[in-house]
Amino acid sequence: MPTVDVRGLACPAPLIKTKQAIGRSPAGTAVQVVGDGEVPLGNLKNYLGELGIPFQEMQVDNQEWILSFVVPEKGKSAAGSLDAAGFCQVSRTGKETAPAKGYVVAVSSLCMGKGDPKLGSLLVKSFLNVLPELDNLPAAVCFYNEGVRLACRESPVLEALRTLESKGVSLVVCGTCVEFYGLQEQLAAGKISNMYHIATLFSQSSNVIFP
């Protein structure tokens, strides 16, 4: 059984090494990934779930864990066909959606533009609150760095974000950033993911908007 050791590796290395193991292993191969930390574990569970690959999780101790799974037939999974980067986009409702082909919005700050912080805060709130009303919705909104706070409880744009989700827009939240700011228990919208996923969305989109 091939073993992928991702202990001590920072995001997105655990996901990349796991993806590489899947790519080079014949269908039917049993693979186990040995790692540590909650964020890599969550990222890999989301990734395997998006691919429709069943897995077994075993907790070795408080930090170390093992994920075991069987490599599916190339180009197929329980959830459907894979896109070029190995992702099936899945909404919070569990419904599969198409990979990003339109534009993606990237939110990295609590302010929009440069200048007075108070004005910037008002502008980013206004932008995200008006986004669900557009005829041309984004394929995804990605939150990273301090922008992840906007997807947490007490966020002034939480209702707008939930409306976007109900309309099929993927809300992608950087797990490393959530952990850095200690917001694991505060997330109220979107789905924890990783920089590999965010970079994939950027590369597949016709435009990336940085408000």
Secondary structure, DSSP 8 states (H G I E B T S, - for coil): --EEE-TT--TTHHHHHHHHHHHHS-TT-EEEEEEESHHHHHHHHHHHHHHT--EEEEE-SSSEEEEEEE---TT--TT----TTS--EE-TTS-EE----SEEEEE-SSS-SSS-HHHHHHHHHHHHHHGGG-SS--SEEEE-GGGGGGGBTT-TTHHHHHHHHHTT-EEEEEHHHHHHTT-TTTB-SSEEE-HHHHHHHHHHSSEEE--
